[in-house]
Amino acid sequence: MTTVLSPFHIAIPVYNLEECRIFYRDILNCEEGRSSDHWVDFNFFGHQLVIHYKPKSTEDSHTNSVDGKNVPVPHYGVVLPWQSFQDFAKDLSAKGIAFVIEPYIRFEGQVGEQATMFFMDPSGNALEFKAFKDMDQLFAK
């Protein structure tokens, strides 16, 4: 079956619109699109990400154990080509990103082997970026 990927749209809450605008634009290098005084559109690796102002929540964060690591839930991100992932991880490190889970190889030597990393935006939204040397492993069981 041939799948044509369509850009996804995701809207996330942020409690400091300007701080998150700078993060997505200047740290992640996402091109800014339309905006208002309470939301901003970004080209998030070819997808539409919208940050919407919402007052800060007092809700506790949640994690699930995956490969012995505490993975933040919910989270979102993009699967990058292998070398792009490596370059992006180096760029984020150089910019001082505090990783929740440092870049590493998950499920090494197993089905679904992948590079992955997790970090938070300034409003506490968790992002995961990953890469597969073999993209056929993306949905492998």
C-alpha positions, -999 to +999 in steps of 0.1 A: +000+000+000+014+034-010+009+062+016+010+098+006+019+119+037-002+149+043+009+177+066-007+173+101-021+202+121-015+204+158-024+232+182-008+232+216-013+254+247+015+277+259+014+301+288+041+325+275+034+332+239+065+353+232+089+330+249+075+300+230+075+321+197+112+327+202+118+290+210+101+276+180+114+303+156+150+307+168+158+274+186+140+249+164+143+272+133+106+269+124+093+295+099+066+317+115+034+321+096+002+339+106-003+352+141-025+372+165-021+384+200-030+349+214-017+324+188+011+318+163+014+294+133+047+277+125+060+255+097+071+226+119+092+205+096+065+207+069+036+205+093+013+232+108+020+238+144+000+265+162+008+277+197-022+291+215-021+311+247-036+293+277-030+303+314-004+281+331-017+248+343-011+233+378-016+198+364+012+173+371+031+158+342+029+121+334+054+096+321+054+061+308+084+037+309+097+029+274+131+012+270+139+019+307+133+057+303+105+079+316+088+092+285+067+123+289+030+119+280+017+136+259+044+145+235+047+153+198+075+156+172+088+145+139+107+115+124+137+129+107+162+114+083+191+098+101+217+124+094+193+153+099+185+139+134+223+138+142+228+173+130+197+186+148+207+170+181+242+186+179+225+220+171+202+217+201+231+207+224+251+238+212+220+260+219+219+247+255+187+226+253+181+207+285+171+172+273+146+152+293+160+121+275+194+127+259+198+116+222+204+078+222+196+046+202+164+030+215+157-007+210+193-012+197+196-044+177+159-050+178+129-044+156+121-007+156+157+004+164+157+042+164+175+073+175+154+094+198+156+125+221+131+144+243+130+179+255+105+205+266+094+238+251+093+268+276+057+260+285+065+224+294+052+207+262+072+176+255+088+171+221+103+139+207+124+137+176+134+104+162+151+087+132+154+053+118+184+041+097+158+018+080+125+037+075+108+004+069+111-001+107+088+028+114+057+006+119+075-027+123+061-051+149 
